[in-house]
Amino acid sequence: MSKTDIVEFVANETGLTKADSTRAVDAVLKAVETGLKKEKKVALVGFGTFTNKKRAAREGINPSTKETIQIPAKNVVTFKAGSKLKDAIN
């Protein structure tokens, strides 16, 4: 499902125009992004939890040259599904 599909779904479910639905979806995505930057965690009860975690620097191997390379530390976003979401898909 793409962002366009989500916008159409929101428009159909709420009766909003596609333009209003696009703004609503964009606002929710921006809120998740801001929450991850500031608080490192966004919890949507029943749906799931997004978490911003720091991945440590590590050594890796370049598959084409077999040389050891240094992979820098970075932040990664993880998602843990909530109970209602798990129940809905099972």
Order of alpha helices (4+ residues) and beta strands (2+ residues): alpha-alpha-beta-beta-beta-beta-beta-alpha
